[in-house]
Every structure is written in C-alpha cells, then in structure tokens.
Amino acid sequence: DKYGFSVLPAGYRYSIGGFIGEGSKAYLWTASEVSGSYAWYQQFIFNENKAYWYYGDRKRYGLSLRCLKD
C-alpha cells in the first residue's frame, strides 16, 4: 500500500477503556522511548493518505504494534 506495508485503521484504546479512531486512523508504537512516560509513535490518517510522527504521554493507551521478523 502507500505506506509500504499493510496497516489497518484500528484506532487506539483509552487507558480507561473505549476506542477512538476506529476505521479512520492507526497508531503504531515505535521502539524509541523519550522518557519514562513518553514514547514515539506514528499516526496514519486514512482519509488523508498521510502519516505523522509524534511523541507524547501515550504509554497508558493501547496503540498497535508492528512486528518484524529478523
């Protein structure tokens, strides 16, 4: 696909439950930690065909993972 791999718009899970962005956005963790509570993640917005890099206090949220085989 446009991003070079298949990513589904799963959204993310709030720390207290419930989901946001299902069907329109995907959020993937990176392996790069900023601090104890901050980490880098990538956001994919499907209706805009765009991807953004962010870091933030999202460790308590349920973002998706992309596993790679060595």
N, C-alpha and C positions, 0 to 999 in steps of 0.2 A: 504494500500500500504506500501511500505518500510518505509515511514515516520510516519505511524500510523494514518494518516488522508489523505483525498483526497486533493491534491493541483495541480492546473493546471498551465502550463508554460505560464503565461500571460506576462512576462517581466515587464517593468515599463515604465512610461511616463516621458519624459523630461519636465522640467519646461517651456520650450518654445514651447512644442508640439512635436509630434512624439514619437514613441515607439522603444524600444530596447529589445532584448532577447525573443521576442515572439516565442513560440514553443520550446524553449530550456531552459529557466530559469524562476524561480519565485522568487519574492522578497516580503517578508511579514514584515510589521511593528511589533514591539513589543510595550508593554506598558511602556517600560523603556526609559526615556529621559536622555541624557547625559548632555545637556546644552540647551540653547535657540535655537540653530540651529542644534544640533547633537542629534541623537537618535539611538538606537539599532535596527537592522533589521536582518532577516535571509534570506540567498540566497540558493535556491535549484537549482542544476545543473542536469538536467535530463539525459543527455547522460553519465554522470559520476556516477550517483546514489549517489551524495554527497550533504551535507548541511553544510553551514558555517554561523557563527555568525560574524557580523560586526557592527561597529558604525561609523557614518560619517555624513557629512553635506548633507543629502539627504532629509531633510524635505520639500524642494521645489519640489521634484519629486513625481510622483504618484505611490507609491507602493501599493500592495494589502493588504487587511485586512482579518484576520480570526476571525470570531465572534463565541463566545462560549456562550452557554445557561447555566445560573446558575441553 
